[in-house]
Amino acid sequence: MADLSNTEKFKLFVPELKDLCEVLQKGLKNNFADVQVCVVDCPDLTEDPFRFPVKGLCGSPRITDVGGVPYLVPLVKVDKDYNMNSVSKDLELPGAFILGAGAVSSKTVGMNAELMPLVLTEAEGRHAVNSSWISSINPADGQCLLEKYSDQFSDCNFGLLANLYACEGKPGKVIEVRAKIRTGEESLVGALRKNMEKHYPDKSMALGGTFIIQKGKAKIHIMPREFSACPLNTDEEVNQWLKHFEVSAPLICQSVMVSRDPGLDLRVEHTHCFSYHGEGGHYYTDTTPDIVEYLGYFLPAEFVYRIDRPEKTHNI
C-alpha cells in the first residue's frame, strides 16, 4: 500500500447553504433553461435509485485528492495502491462514508478499470460495507462491462488516483439542484464549479455529492483493461487510448469539484457514474441537451486532504 503519511490538509471556505443556493441558482441559469436550487432534507440514499450504504451526505463533510494522473500517465506506477479504510483514518474520520471517482487497484482486480466508490468504511465493532461499482471494457465485445465490486472482491482497495467526498453518512440539510434543458456549453459539474470560482474568486471551496441524469444520454469514457505500453505524453494520446461511449439515463453520478486549487495540485473536478442497466464510467457531459434532466444533492466540504501528491506533475 502507498504511504498515507504524506498528507496535506487545507481548510476550505464554507458559505451558508442558503447563500450558496442563490449563487448557484443565478449561475446555472446561464447554462440551463429550467433551474431550481434550494436547501432540502437529504433524501434517504439507501432507497432507489441510489441504494447507497448510508442514509445521507451529512456530518463532517470533507474531500480528498489521492494520488493523481501522473501515476497513470505517461507510464503507469502500479505500486500506487490505497485502501478506503486507511484513507478514512487519514481524513481524521474513521468509519466515514466515502463516494467519488477513481481507479481500481490493478493488483487486486487483475486489470485496469474505472471505479465508482461507495464505501462505508470500517469502524470499531463494524465491518466495512463496500457498495462500489467497477466499469471495464468487455473483452468479448469491446462494450461497457459494469459490475458490483463486492460480487468478486471483499476488500476496499483502489489504485493510482481518486477524488473522494467523505462524511458521517447522516441525514441532514443539503443543496438540491434541479436543472433541465442545457442551453450552454458547460456540463452540470462544470457549470457548478465555474460559477463558484467566479463568485468566490479569492476563496477555495468544494462540493461533493451525487446527482441523477433522469432523462437523456451522456458521454463517458472507460480506461482499457491493459495499461498503455507506450508513454502517453499528450491529451490527444490519452484520448486515443481511452474508450468513449454514449450511455443512457437513468445514471447515478458521484462528483467532487473544487472552485480553486489552493496550491495542492488538485484535480478540480472528477465525476463517475453507474446505472442499474449495465452502463457506467467517467462522466463528461450530457449529449442530449434538449431533453436532459438533472437532480442532484451536494454539500460544501469543510476541509480538503491531499494524500500522496505526485512529486512531479504535468498538465495531461
Backbone hydrogen bonds in HBPLUS format (Angstrom, degrees):
<---DONOR---> <-ACCEPTOR-->    atom                        ^
c    i                          cat <-CA-CA->   ^        H-A-AA   ^      H-
h    n   atom  resd res      DA  || num        DHA   H-A  angle D-A-AA Bond
n    s   type  num  typ     dist DA aas  dist angle  dist       angle   num
A0002-ALA N   A0081-ASP O   2.62 MM  79  5.36 174.9  1.63 162.2 160.4     1
A0007-THR N   A0005-SER O   3.01 MM   2  5.58 129.1  2.27 105.0  90.3     2
A0308-ASP N   A0006-ASN O   2.89 MM 302  5.32 160.0  1.93 157.3 164.0     3
A0008-GLU N   A0306-ARG O   2.86 MM 298  4.93 158.3  1.91 135.4 142.3     4
A0306-ARG N   A0008-GLU O   2.67 MM 298  4.93 158.9  1.72 146.9 153.7     5
A0010-PHE N   A0304-VAL O   2.91 MM 294  5.35 151.1  2.00 156.5 164.3     6
A0304-VAL N   A0010-PHE O   2.93 MM 294  5.35 157.3  1.98 153.7 161.2     7
A0012-LEU N   A0302-GLU O   2.96 MM 290  5.34 162.0  1.99 132.0 136.2     8
A0013-PHE N   A0204-SER O   2.92 MM 191  5.91 171.8  1.93 159.2 159.9     9
A0020-LEU N   A0016-GLU O   2.93 MM   4  6.21 162.3  1.96 159.8 165.4    10
A0021-CYS N   A0017-LEU O   2.89 MM   4  6.10 152.9  1.96 149.3 156.6    11
A0022-GLU N   A0018-LYS O   3.25 MM   4  6.57 154.7  2.32 144.6 149.8    12
A0023-VAL N   A0019-ASP O   3.14 MM   4  6.48 154.4  2.21 147.0 153.9    13
A0024-LEU N   A0020-LEU O   2.89 MM   4  6.13 167.9  1.91 158.2 160.8    14
A0025-GLN N   A0021-CYS O   2.83 MM   4  5.91 160.4  1.87 150.9 157.0    15
A0026-LYS N   A0022-GLU O   3.14 MM   4  6.22 164.9  2.16 143.0 146.6    16
A0027-GLY N   A0023-VAL O   3.06 MM   4  6.26 161.1  2.10 148.3 153.8    17
A0028-LEU N   A0024-LEU O   2.85 MM   4  5.86 166.7  1.86 155.2 158.6    18
A0030-ASN N   A0027-GLY O   3.13 MM   3  5.76 159.2  2.18 113.9 120.0    19
A0031-ASN N   A0028-LEU O   2.86 MM   3  5.25 161.2  1.90 114.2 120.5    20
A0032-PHE N   A0028-LEU O   2.89 MM   4  6.03 134.6  2.10 156.5 170.7    21
A0183-THR N   A0031-ASN O   2.75 MM 152  5.13 146.9  1.85 121.5 131.4    22
A0184-GLY N   A0031-ASN O   3.07 MM 153  4.13 151.8  2.15 120.8 113.4    23
A0033-ALA N   A0181-ILE O   2.83 MM 148  5.45 161.4  1.86 156.0 161.6    24
A0034-ASP N   A0180-LYS O   3.27 MM 146  5.07 162.8  2.30 146.6 144.6    25
A0180-LYS N   A0034-ASP O   2.85 MM 146  5.07 151.1  1.93 147.4 154.7    26
A0036-GLN N   A0178-ARG O   2.84 MM 142  5.06 152.6  1.92 150.3 152.2    27
A0178-ARG N   A0036-GLN O   2.88 MM 142  5.06 153.5  1.95 145.9 153.9    28
A0038-CYS N   A0176-GLU O   3.08 MM 138  5.44 153.8  2.15 145.4 153.6    29
A0176-GLU N   A0038-CYS O   2.79 MM 138  5.44 172.5  1.80 174.2 173.7    30
A0040-VAL N   A0174-VAL O   2.96 MM 134  5.63 162.6  1.99 157.9 163.6    31
A0174-VAL N   A0040-VAL O   2.85 MM 134  5.63 161.6  1.88 164.3 170.7    32
A0042-CYS N   A0172-GLY O   2.75 MM 130  5.66 164.9  1.77 165.2 168.5    33
A0047-GLU N   A0044-ASP O   3.20 MM   3  5.89 164.2  2.22 116.2 121.1    34
A0045-LEU N   A0055-LYS O   2.92 MM  10  4.70 174.1  1.92 121.0 122.9    35
A0052-PHE N   A0045-LEU O   2.72 MM   7  5.44 159.4  1.77 155.1 148.4    36
A0050-PHE N   A0047-GLU O   3.05 MM   3  6.03 114.8  2.49 138.6 139.2    37
A0051-ARG N   A0047-GLU O   3.03 MM   4  5.05 156.7  2.09 129.9 128.3    38
A0056-GLY N   A0169-GLY O   3.22 MM 113  4.80 156.6  2.28 112.1 109.8    39
A0058-CYS N   A0170-LYS O   2.98 MM 112  4.80 157.1  2.03 151.0 146.4    40
A0170-LYS N   A0058-CYS O   2.97 MM 112  4.80 162.8  2.00 141.7 136.1    41
A0168-GLU N   A0059-GLY O   2.77 MM 109  4.66 137.2  1.95 128.5 139.6    42
A0302-GLU N   A0061-PRO O   2.84 MM 241  5.89 178.2  1.84 140.5 140.4    43
A0062-ARG N   A0166-ALA O   2.92 MM 104  5.33 150.9  2.00 156.7 161.4    44
A0166-ALA N   A0062-ARG O   2.76 MM 104  5.33 173.9  1.76 163.7 164.3    45
A0063-ILE N   A0303-PHE O   3.01 MM 240  6.43 164.9  2.03 157.1 161.3    46
A0305-TYR N   A0063-ILE O   2.99 MM 242  6.43 148.4  2.09 140.4 149.8    47
A0064-THR N   A0164-LEU O   2.89 MM 100  5.28 147.2  2.00 146.3 151.7    48
A0164-LEU N   A0064-THR O   2.93 MM 100  5.28 165.9  1.95 156.7 161.0    49
A0065-ASP N   A0305-TYR O   3.11 MM 240  6.56 150.5  2.20 152.8 160.5    50
A0307-ILE N   A0065-ASP O   3.07 MM 242  6.19 153.4  2.14 141.2 149.4    51
A0066-VAL N   A0162-ALA O   2.84 MM  96  5.14 166.4  1.86 160.0 162.9    52
A0162-ALA N   A0066-VAL O   3.01 MM  96  5.14 139.9  2.17 144.0 143.2    53
A0067-GLY N   A0307-ILE O   2.99 MM 240  6.33 155.2  2.05 153.7 161.1    54
A0068-GLY N   A0160-LEU O   3.06 MM  92  6.32 157.8  2.11 145.3 144.7    55
A0071-TYR N   A0068-GLY O   2.93 MM   3  5.73 161.9  1.96 122.9 128.9    56
A0072-LEU N   A0069-VAL O   2.75 MM   3  5.13 159.6  1.79 118.0 125.3    57
A0073-VAL N   A0069-VAL O   2.95 MM   4  6.20 164.0  1.98 166.4 171.6    58
A0077-LYS N   A0071-TYR O   2.85 MM   6  5.21 148.9  1.95 159.2 150.1    59
A0232-LEU N   A0074-PRO O   3.04 MM 158  4.34 157.0  2.09 110.0 115.8    60
A0080-LYS N   A0077-LYS O   3.08 MM   3  6.01 169.3  2.09 128.3 130.8    61
A0081-ASP N   A0079-ASP O   2.96 MM   2  5.74 114.1  2.41 114.6  97.7    62
A0160-LEU N   A0080-LYS O   2.90 MM  80  5.12 164.6  1.92 141.4 145.0    63
A0082-TYR N   A0158-PHE O   2.77 MM  76  5.27 169.3  1.78 162.3 159.6    64
A0158-PHE N   A0082-TYR O   2.97 MM  76  5.27 151.9  2.05 131.3 133.6    65
A0087-VAL N   A0083-ASN O   2.93 MM   4  6.21 157.2  1.98 152.8 160.3    66
A0084-MET N   A0156-CYS O   2.88 MM  72  5.50 171.9  1.88 154.6 154.9    67
A0088-SER N   A0084-MET O   2.92 MM   4  6.11 157.4  1.98 148.6 153.3    68
A0090-ASP N   A0086-SER O   3.02 MM   4  6.34 152.2  2.10 146.7 155.1    69
A0090-ASP N   A0087-VAL O   3.01 MM   3  4.91 112.2  2.49  92.7 109.6    70
A0091-LEU N   A0087-VAL O   2.87 MM   4  6.16 131.1  2.11 145.6 159.7    71
A0093-LEU N   A0088-SER O   2.95 MM   5  5.36 159.7  1.99 166.1 164.6    72
A0092-GLU N   A0089-LYS O   2.94 MM   3  5.00 155.4  2.00 107.3 111.6    73
A0096-ALA N   A0093-LEU O   3.05 MM   3  5.56 129.4  2.31 148.3 147.0    74
A0121-THR N   A0096-ALA O   2.85 MM  25  5.53 162.7  1.88 162.5 157.9    75
A0097-PHE N   A0167-CYS O   2.82 MM  70  5.45 167.2  1.84 160.2 163.9    76
A0167-CYS N   A0097-PHE O   3.03 MM  70  5.45 149.8  2.12 147.3 156.8    77
A0098-ILE N   A0119-VAL O   2.75 MM  21  5.18 159.4  1.79 148.9 156.2    78
A0119-VAL N   A0098-ILE O   2.88 MM  21  5.18 162.1  1.91 152.5 157.1    79
A0099-LEU N   A0165-TYR O   2.99 MM  66  5.45 159.4  2.03 153.9 160.4    80
A0165-TYR N   A0099-LEU O   2.78 MM  66  5.45 166.8  1.80 163.8 168.1    81
A0101-ALA N   A0163-ASN O   3.00 MM  62  5.42 160.2  2.04 148.7 154.7    82
A0163-ASN N   A0101-ALA O   2.79 MM  62  5.42 161.1  1.83 163.2 169.2    83
A0102-GLY N   A0115-LEU O   3.15 MM  13  5.03 154.8  2.22 150.1 147.1    84
A0115-LEU N   A0102-GLY O   2.91 MM  13  5.03 160.4  1.95 137.0 130.6    85
A0103-ALA N   A0161-LEU O   3.22 MM  58  6.09 138.0  2.41 174.7 165.4    86
A0159-GLY N   A0103-ALA O   3.02 MM  56  5.51 171.0  2.03 130.9 133.9    87
A0104-VAL N   A0113-ALA O   3.18 MM   9  5.68 164.6  2.21 146.6 148.4    88
A0108-THR N   A0105-SER O   3.10 MM   3  5.35 125.6  2.41 101.3 114.1    89
A0109-VAL N   A0105-SER O   2.90 MM   4  6.09 175.9  1.90 166.7 165.6    90
A0110-GLY N   A0106-SER O   2.78 MM   4  4.94 141.4  1.93 121.7 132.3    91
A0112-ASN N   A0225-ARG O   2.87 MM 113  4.47 154.4  1.94 123.2 129.6    92
A0114-GLU N   A0135-SER O   2.94 MM  21  5.08 157.6  1.99 160.8 154.1    93
A0135-SER N   A0114-GLU O   2.98 MM  21  5.08 157.0  2.03 135.2 142.0    94
A0116-MET N   A0133-TRP O   2.82 MM  17  5.03 171.0  1.83 157.0 155.5    95
A0133-TRP N   A0116-MET O   3.13 MM  17  5.03 154.8  2.20 125.2 132.4    96
A0131-SER N   A0118-LEU O   2.75 MM  13  5.09 153.7  1.82 173.1 170.3    97
A0120-LEU N   A0129-VAL O   2.89 MM   9  5.03 167.3  1.91 151.6 153.2    98
A0129-VAL N   A0120-LEU O   2.84 MM   9  5.03 159.9  1.88 145.4 152.2    99
A0123-ALA N   A0126-ARG O   3.09 MM   3  5.12 158.8  2.13 137.6 144.3   100
A0126-ARG N   A0123-ALA O   2.84 MM   3  5.12 158.6  1.88 140.0 135.4   101
A0149-TYR N   A0132-SER O   2.96 MM  17  5.45 163.0  1.99 134.3 138.1   102
A0134-ILE N   A0147-GLU O   2.88 MM  13  5.41 161.1  1.91 157.9 164.1   103
A0147-GLU N   A0134-ILE O   2.89 MM  13  5.41 163.8  1.92 159.5 164.9   104
A0136-SER N   A0145-LEU O   2.96 MM   9  5.19 162.5  2.00 140.4 144.6   105
A0145-LEU N   A0136-SER O   2.78 MM   9  5.19 147.6  1.88 160.6 160.9   106
A0138-ASN N   A0143-GLN O   2.74 MM   5  5.37 174.7  1.74 169.5 168.6   107
A0142-GLY N   A0138-ASN O   2.69 MM   4  5.06 147.7  1.79 161.9 164.8   108
A0151-ASP N   A0148-LYS O   3.08 MM   3  5.54 155.2  2.15 112.2 119.9   109
A0152-GLN N   A0149-TYR O   3.11 MM   3  5.95 164.4  2.14 122.6 126.7   110
A0153-PHE N   A0149-TYR O   3.00 MM   4  6.00 158.3  2.05 152.6 158.8   111
A0161-LEU N   A0159-GLY O   2.64 MM   2  5.86 141.6  1.78 115.4 101.8   112
A0175-ILE N   A0298-PHE O   2.94 MM 123  5.20 176.5  1.94 160.4 159.2   113
A0298-PHE N   A0175-ILE O   2.97 MM 123  5.20 156.6  2.03 142.9 150.3   114
A0177-VAL N   A0296-GLY O   2.86 MM 119  4.92 160.7  1.89 135.1 140.2   115
A0296-GLY N   A0177-VAL O   2.78 MM 119  4.92 160.5  1.82 145.3 151.8   116
A0179-ALA N   A0294-TYR O   3.18 MM 115  5.14 159.5  2.22 130.1 134.9   117
A0294-TYR N   A0179-ALA O   2.76 MM 115  5.14 163.7  1.79 160.2 165.3   118
A0181-ILE N   A0292-VAL O   2.97 MM 111  5.35 156.7  2.02 156.2 157.7   119
A0182-ARG N   A0289-PRO O   2.87 MM 107  4.64 128.0  2.14 130.1 137.1   120
A0191-ALA N   A0187-SER O   2.86 MM   4  5.95 159.6  1.90 151.0 156.3   121
A0192-LEU N   A0188-LEU O   2.98 MM   4  6.20 161.4  2.01 150.6 155.5   122
A0193-ARG N   A0189-VAL O   2.92 MM   4  6.09 173.5  1.92 157.6 159.5   123
A0194-LYS N   A0190-GLY O   2.94 MM   4  5.93 169.8  1.95 149.8 153.2   124
A0195-ASN N   A0191-ALA O   3.08 MM   4  5.95 145.1  2.21 136.6 145.6   125
A0196-MET N   A0192-LEU O   3.12 MM   4  6.41 154.0  2.19 147.5 153.7   126
A0197-GLU N   A0193-ARG O   2.93 MM   4  6.23 160.2  1.97 151.4 157.5   127
A0198-LYS N   A0194-LYS O   2.93 MM   4  6.04 152.2  2.01 139.4 146.2   128
A0199-HIS N   A0195-ASN O   2.97 MM   4  6.12 159.5  2.02 146.3 151.8   129
A0200-TYR N   A0196-MET O   2.84 MM   4  5.76 155.2  1.90 151.0 157.0   130
A0203-LYS N   A0200-TYR O   3.19 MM   3  5.49 168.6  2.20 117.7 119.8   131
A0259-SER N   A0205-MET O   2.76 MM  54  5.45 169.6  1.77 164.1 167.9   132
A0301-ALA N   A0206-ALA O   2.98 MM  95  5.54 150.9  2.06 132.1 140.6   133
A0207-LEU N   A0257-MET O   2.92 MM  50  5.42 152.5  2.00 148.8 157.8   134
A0257-MET N   A0207-LEU O   2.96 MM  50  5.42 160.4  2.00 161.6 164.6   135
A0208-GLY N   A0299-LEU O   3.17 MM  91  5.75 154.4  2.24 142.8 148.6   136
A0299-LEU N   A0208-GLY O   3.04 MM  91  5.75 147.3  2.15 154.2 164.1   137
A0209-GLY N   A0255-SER O   3.10 MM  46  5.63 145.5  2.22 156.8 159.1   138
A0255-SER N   A0209-GLY O   2.93 MM  46  5.63 161.6  1.97 149.3 155.5   139
A0210-THR N   A0297-TYR O   3.01 MM  87  5.54 149.8  2.10 157.5 160.1   140
A0297-TYR N   A0210-THR O   2.76 MM  87  5.54 165.8  1.78 171.9 175.1   141
A0211-PHE N   A0253-CYS O   2.96 MM  42  5.17 151.7  2.05 128.8 137.2   142
A0253-CYS N   A0211-PHE O   2.70 MM  42  5.17 169.8  1.71 170.6 170.9   143
A0212-ILE N   A0295-LEU O   2.72 MM  83  5.23 161.6  1.76 144.9 149.1   144
A0295-LEU N   A0212-ILE O   3.03 MM  83  5.23 146.4  2.14 143.8 152.7   145
A0213-ILE N   A0251-LEU O   2.89 MM  38  5.12 158.9  1.93 147.5 154.2   146
A0251-LEU N   A0213-ILE O   3.18 MM  38  5.12 150.9  2.26 130.7 139.5   147
A0214-GLN N   A0293-GLU O   2.78 MM  79  5.33 144.7  1.90 151.9 160.3   148
A0249-ALA N   A0216-GLY O   2.94 MM  33  5.61 151.4  2.03 173.2 164.2   149
A0287-THR N   A0217-LYS O   2.87 MM  70  5.53 159.5  1.91 123.4 128.6   150
A0218-ALA N   A0247-VAL O   2.83 MM  29  5.36 152.6  1.90 147.6 156.1   151
A0247-VAL N   A0218-ALA O   2.86 MM  29  5.36 160.9  1.89 155.4 160.0   152
A0219-LYS N   A0285-THR O   2.85 MM  66  5.72 163.6  1.87 171.9 176.3   153
A0284-TYR N   A0219-LYS O   2.97 MM  65  5.61 157.6  2.02 166.9 159.9   154
A0220-ILE N   A0245-PHE O   2.95 MM  25  5.43 164.4  1.97 157.9 160.5   155
A0245-PHE N   A0220-ILE O   2.98 MM  25  5.43 162.0  2.01 144.4 147.5   156
A0221-HIS N   A0282-HIS O   3.00 MM  61  5.21 138.1  2.18 129.9 142.7   157
A0282-HIS N   A0221-HIS O   3.01 MM  61  5.21 167.5  2.03 161.7 158.0   158
A0222-ILE N   A0243-LYS O   2.82 MM  21  5.31 148.4  1.92 148.6 159.3   159
A0243-LYS N   A0222-ILE O   3.08 MM  21  5.31 163.2  2.11 147.6 151.9   160
A0238-VAL N   A0234-THR O   3.06 MM   4  6.37 159.5  2.10 151.4 157.0   161
A0239-ASN N   A0235-ASP O   2.84 MM   4  6.01 158.0  1.89 148.7 155.3   162
A0240-GLN N   A0236-GLU O   2.99 MM   4  6.23 147.7  2.10 144.9 152.8   163
A0241-TRP N   A0237-GLU O   3.12 MM   4  6.32 141.1  2.28 138.3 148.5   164
A0241-TRP N   A0238-VAL O   3.08 MM   3  5.06 123.8  2.41  94.1 108.9   165
A0242-LEU N   A0238-VAL O   3.00 MM   4  6.29 151.9  2.08 153.8 160.7   166
A0252-ILE N   A0274-PHE O   2.81 MM  22  5.41 160.6  1.85 167.0 169.2   167
A0274-PHE N   A0252-ILE O   2.91 MM  22  5.41 153.4  1.98 143.3 150.2   168
A0254-GLN N   A0272-HIS O   2.84 MM  18  5.65 159.7  1.88 168.7 174.9   169
A0272-HIS N   A0254-GLN O   3.19 MM  18  5.65 156.2  2.25 155.3 155.4   170
A0256-VAL N   A0270-HIS O   3.13 MM  14  5.65 154.8  2.20 150.5 158.2   171
A0270-HIS N   A0256-VAL O   3.03 MM  14  5.65 146.1  2.15 159.0 167.8   172
A0258-VAL N   A0268-VAL O   2.68 MM  10  4.74 157.0  1.73 143.9 145.8   173
A0283-TYR N   A0271-THR O   2.95 MM  12  5.57 148.5  2.05 135.1 144.5   174
A0273-CYS N   A0281-GLY O   2.78 MM   8  5.42 155.2  1.84 156.0 164.6   175
A0281-GLY N   A0273-CYS O   2.90 MM   8  5.42 136.6  2.09 133.3 145.8   176
A0291-ILE N   A0288-THR O   3.13 MM   3  5.92 155.5  2.19 123.9 129.7   177
A0292-VAL N   A0288-THR O   3.05 MM   4  5.84 134.6  2.26 157.0 169.0   178
